[in-house]
Amino acid sequence: MRKNDNRFREQLKSSFESTQLFFAVCVIVSFIVKGSIDLFTTGHYFFLNYLWFTLSGCALYFIGDVILMGGYNHFKQKNRHNKGL
């Protein structure tokens, strides 16, 4: 049981780290690149829109990462036990 807990903690830690990297990329793209383009073309800087899209995108990325990696690890674990039969 303890081995599974440590594996889950490591998976969660990895998901947090990848989400932090994704967040950094989203901030750069949204606030700097998209913001500059919008400011130049429309004359407005939509700060709250960029913030909302960045935070919701990172939340969805984190949830998807946890679910997909959890399913993958469960599938890998299940196949490992079936090969011994």
ZADRENGU-678475 format. One record per residue: residue number from 1; residue in one letter; x, y, z of N, C-alpha, C, O in turn. Coordinates in Angstrom, 3 decimals. Example, Ala and Ser with C-alpha at 12.3 -4.5 7.8 and 13.67 -1.06 7.14 Angstrom:
2
REC     i   aa       n.px       n.py       n.pz      ca.px      ca.py      ca.pz       c.px       c.py       c.pz       o.px       o.py       o.pz
REC     1    A     13.190     -5.690      7.800     12.300     -4.500      7.800     13.200     -3.300      7.800     14.236     -3.319      8.465
REC     2    S     12.850     -2.250      7.080     13.670     -1.060      7.140     12.900      0.030      7.870     13.409      1.138      8.039
# end
This chain:
85
REC     i   aa       n.px       n.py       n.pz      ca.px      ca.py      ca.pz       c.px       c.py       c.pz       o.px       o.py       o.pz
REC     1    M      0.820     -1.196      0.000      0.000      0.000      0.000      0.861      1.256      0.000      0.557      2.232     -0.687
REC     2    R      1.951      1.220      0.788      2.818      2.375      0.878      3.504      2.664     -0.455      3.747      3.821     -0.796
REC     3    K      3.812      1.618     -1.199      4.459      1.786     -2.492      3.537      2.536     -3.459      3.997      3.382     -4.226
REC     4    N      2.244      2.228     -3.424      1.284      2.914     -4.276      1.139      4.378     -3.884      0.986      5.240     -4.749
REC     5    D      1.188      4.667     -2.578      1.093      6.054     -2.118      2.281      6.877     -2.619      2.112      8.008     -3.075
REC     6    N      3.480      6.302     -2.532      4.665      7.015     -3.009      4.615      7.219     -4.515      5.027      8.264     -5.017
REC     7    R      4.116      6.231     -5.231      4.011      6.350     -6.681      3.027      7.463     -7.047      3.272      8.241     -7.970
REC     8    F      1.910      7.531     -6.314      0.924      8.581     -6.575      1.496      9.958     -6.260      1.248     10.914     -6.994
REC     9    R      2.260     10.067     -5.174      2.883     11.351     -4.829      3.882     11.786     -5.897      3.934     12.961     -6.262
REC    10    E      4.664     10.853     -6.388      5.619     11.182     -7.443      4.905     11.607     -8.721      5.342     12.534     -9.403
REC    11    Q      3.804     10.929     -9.042      3.025     11.285    -10.221      2.432     12.677    -10.064      2.462     13.477    -10.999
REC    12    L      1.893     12.968     -8.884      1.313     14.278     -8.620      2.369     15.372     -8.671      2.118     16.458     -9.193
REC    13    K      3.550     15.088     -8.129      4.656     16.044     -8.168      5.066     16.315     -9.620      5.313     17.462     -9.993
REC    14    S      5.135     15.274    -10.423      5.476     15.430    -11.833      4.404     16.237    -12.562      4.725     17.059    -13.419
REC    15    S      3.143     16.011    -12.230      2.056     16.767    -12.859      2.133     18.245    -12.492      1.912     19.107    -13.342
REC    16    F      2.445     18.543    -11.228      2.606     19.944    -10.812      3.751     20.615    -11.563      3.628     21.761    -11.994
REC    17    E      4.863     19.901    -11.719      6.009     20.487    -12.405      5.712     20.754    -13.873      6.078     21.804    -14.402
REC    18    S      5.054     19.815    -14.529      4.730     20.033    -15.939      3.684     21.133    -16.097      3.704     21.869    -17.083
REC    19    T      2.768     21.251    -15.128      1.774     22.323    -15.180      2.432     23.681    -14.964      2.022     24.667    -15.576
REC    20    Q      3.431     23.746    -14.116      4.151     25.000    -13.925      4.856     25.433    -15.206      4.856     26.615    -15.550
REC    21    L      5.448     24.490    -15.900      6.094     24.814    -17.173      5.056     25.267    -18.194      5.281     26.235    -18.921
REC    22    F      3.920     24.573    -18.254      2.840     24.955    -19.159      2.324     26.351    -18.823      2.042     27.141    -19.725
REC    23    F      2.197     26.660    -17.531      1.743     27.975    -17.090      2.709     29.066    -17.547      2.285     30.124    -18.013
REC    24    A      4.002     28.806    -17.412      4.996     29.797    -17.830      4.900     30.071    -19.328      4.977     31.221    -19.760
REC    25    V      4.734     29.021    -20.112      4.611     29.196    -21.556      3.326     29.946    -21.893      3.329     30.826    -22.753
REC    26    C      2.223     29.602    -21.217      0.945     30.283    -21.467      1.016     31.761    -21.114      0.464     32.595    -21.831
REC    27    V      1.681     32.090    -20.030      1.810     33.495    -19.628      2.585     34.267    -20.689      2.195     35.372    -21.066
REC    28    I      3.664     33.693    -21.163      4.461     34.378    -22.184      3.657     34.565    -23.462      3.624     35.657    -24.030
REC    29    V      3.010     33.497    -23.910      2.260     33.584    -25.160      1.049     34.503    -25.022      0.804     35.344    -25.887
REC    30    S      0.292     34.344    -23.935     -0.933     35.135    -23.782     -0.660     36.600    -23.523     -1.142     37.465    -24.255
REC    31    F      0.102     36.883    -22.499      0.264     38.259    -22.065      1.234     39.057    -22.937      1.022     40.247    -23.168
REC    32    I      2.271     38.424    -23.410      3.261     39.174    -24.170      2.948     39.145    -25.666      2.816     40.196    -26.293
REC    33    V      2.830     37.960    -26.233      2.638     37.862    -27.680      1.226     38.280    -28.078      1.052     39.212    -28.864
REC    34    K      0.221     37.597    -27.542     -1.170     37.908    -27.906     -1.543     39.321    -27.456     -2.229     40.043    -28.179
REC    35    G     -1.095     39.712    -26.268     -1.378     41.059    -25.784     -0.798     42.137    -26.676     -1.452     43.143    -26.952
REC    36    S      0.428     41.929    -27.127      1.056     42.903    -28.026      0.318     42.994    -29.356      0.121     44.082    -29.897
REC    37    I     -0.086     41.835    -29.876     -0.817     41.829    -31.148     -2.161     42.531    -31.000     -2.535     43.344    -31.845
REC    38    D     -2.894     42.217    -29.919     -4.194     42.864    -29.703     -4.042     44.364    -29.473     -4.835     45.155    -29.985
REC    39    L     -3.043     44.752    -28.720     -2.822     46.177    -28.459     -2.492     46.929    -29.750     -2.937     48.059    -29.950
REC    40    F     -1.727     46.305    -30.603     -1.353     46.946    -31.867     -2.522     46.993    -32.848     -2.726     48.004    -33.520
REC    41    T     -3.307     45.887    -32.936     -4.370     45.830    -33.945     -5.662     46.501    -33.493     -6.297     47.196    -34.286
REC    42    T     -6.067     46.310    -32.239     -7.355     46.852    -31.777     -7.202     48.064    -30.872     -8.144     48.840    -30.707
REC    43    G     -6.039     48.228    -30.294     -5.837     49.342    -29.380     -6.255     49.021    -27.947     -6.252     49.906    -27.091
REC    44    H     -6.611     47.772    -27.678     -7.018     47.350    -26.331     -6.157     46.191    -25.875     -5.710     45.366    -26.672
REC    45    Y     -5.934     46.150    -24.554     -5.199     45.054    -23.928     -6.180     44.357    -22.994     -6.541     44.908    -21.954
REC    46    F     -6.615     43.152    -23.355     -7.661     42.425    -22.626     -7.043     41.567    -21.523     -6.959     40.345    -21.640
REC    47    F     -6.612     42.233    -20.448     -5.887     41.558    -19.365     -6.710     40.455    -18.723     -6.202     39.351    -18.528
REC    48    L     -7.973     40.725    -18.387     -8.790     39.714    -17.709     -9.065     38.508    -18.600     -9.123     37.381    -18.107
REC    49    N     -9.232     38.723    -19.893     -9.418     37.600    -20.816     -8.176     36.711    -20.862     -8.283     35.485    -20.832
REC    50    Y     -7.003     37.332    -20.935     -5.761     36.563    -20.969     -5.577     35.788    -19.660     -5.152     34.632    -19.667
REC    51    L     -5.901     36.435    -18.544     -5.784     35.774    -17.246     -6.737     34.595    -17.145     -6.344     33.523    -16.684
REC    52    W     -7.979     34.775    -17.569     -8.970     33.702    -17.511     -8.547     32.518    -18.384     -8.605     31.371    -17.940
REC    53    F     -8.128     32.784    -19.606     -7.730     31.698    -20.502     -6.489     30.972    -19.992     -6.381     29.754    -20.130
REC    54    T     -5.561     31.710    -19.407     -4.348     31.089    -18.875     -4.672     30.188    -17.690     -4.217     29.045    -17.637
REC    55    L     -5.454     30.691    -16.739     -5.773     29.898    -15.550     -6.660     28.696    -15.873     -6.431     27.601    -15.359
REC    56    S     -7.665     28.893    -16.718     -8.541     27.768    -17.056     -7.789     26.734    -17.897     -8.003     25.533    -17.730
REC    57    G     -6.921     27.179    -18.790     -6.132     26.245    -19.586     -5.185     25.428    -18.730     -5.017     24.231    -18.962
REC    58    C     -4.563     26.059    -17.742     -3.652     25.336    -16.857     -4.410     24.360    -15.961     -3.922     23.264    -15.687
REC    59    A     -5.594     24.748    -15.507     -6.398     23.838    -14.688     -6.816     22.621    -15.501     -6.734     21.493    -15.015
REC    60    L     -7.260     22.837    -16.722     -7.635     21.714    -17.580     -6.426     20.842    -17.919     -6.536     19.617    -17.968
REC    61    Y     -5.298     21.460    -18.146     -4.075     20.707    -18.431     -3.702     19.830    -17.242     -3.360     18.661    -17.420
REC    62    F     -3.765     20.385    -16.018     -3.410     19.625    -14.823     -4.369     18.456    -14.613     -3.933     17.338    -14.337
REC    63    I     -5.664     18.707    -14.742     -6.648     17.645    -14.558     -6.462     16.552    -15.609     -6.495     15.364    -15.290
REC    64    G     -6.266     16.959    -16.854     -6.037     15.980    -17.908     -4.770     15.181    -17.689     -4.741     13.976    -17.940
REC    65    D     -3.735     15.834    -17.227     -2.469     15.149    -16.962     -2.631     14.120    -15.857     -2.149     12.995    -15.985
REC    66    V     -3.299     14.487    -14.781     -3.493     13.557    -13.666     -4.349     12.367    -14.105     -4.028     11.221    -13.790
REC    67    I     -5.430     12.635    -14.828     -6.319     11.552    -15.251     -5.633     10.636    -16.257     -5.682      9.414    -16.116
REC    68    L     -4.995     11.214    -17.269     -4.343     10.387    -18.281     -3.178      9.587    -17.722     -3.040      8.401    -18.022
REC    69    M     -2.340     10.221    -16.912     -1.209      9.491    -16.354     -1.665      8.455    -15.339     -1.053      7.393    -15.229
REC    70    G     -2.727      8.743    -14.594     -3.272      7.751    -13.667     -3.820      6.549    -14.412     -3.606      5.408    -14.004
REC    71    G     -4.520      6.799    -15.493     -5.041      5.705    -16.307     -3.940      4.907    -16.963     -4.012      3.680    -17.036
REC    72    Y     -2.918      5.597    -17.441     -1.785      4.910    -18.061     -1.065      4.031    -17.047     -0.742      2.880    -17.343
REC    73    N     -0.812      4.561    -15.854     -0.132      3.773    -14.828     -0.975      2.583    -14.393     -0.441      1.502    -14.149
REC    74    H     -2.285      2.773    -14.295     -3.170      1.663    -13.931     -3.142      0.594    -15.020     -3.086     -0.598    -14.716
REC    75    F     -3.182      1.006    -16.278     -3.143      0.074    -17.399     -1.816     -0.686    -17.421     -1.794     -1.897    -17.642
REC    76    K     -0.716      0.026    -17.192      0.605     -0.596    -17.175      0.711     -1.597    -16.025      1.260     -2.686    -16.191
REC    77    Q      0.186     -1.224    -14.868      0.212     -2.103    -13.702     -0.636     -3.348    -13.949     -0.241     -4.455    -13.582
REC    78    K     -1.794     -3.165    -14.568     -2.696     -4.275    -14.849     -2.048     -5.257    -15.829     -2.132     -6.471    -15.640
REC    79    N     -1.409     -4.740    -16.863     -0.755     -5.605    -17.845      0.441     -6.332    -17.267      0.739     -7.457    -17.669
REC    80    R      1.124     -5.707    -16.335      2.263     -6.356    -15.703      1.812     -7.585    -14.906      2.497     -8.608    -14.905
REC    81    H      0.666     -7.487    -14.231      0.161     -8.615    -13.452     -0.397     -9.702    -14.363     -0.306    -10.882    -14.023
REC    82    N     -0.974     -9.343    -15.511     -1.543    -10.338    -16.414     -0.473    -11.127    -17.148     -0.741    -12.261    -17.546
REC    83    K      0.709    -10.599    -17.347      1.763    -11.316    -18.054      2.294    -12.487    -17.242      2.809    -13.452    -17.806
REC    84    G      2.176    -12.408    -15.934      2.663    -13.491    -15.080      1.781    -14.709    -15.089      2.207    -15.770    -14.632
REC    85    L      0.554    -14.602    -15.598     -0.359    -15.741    -15.584     -0.084    -16.725    -16.679     -0.778    -17.736    -16.789
# end
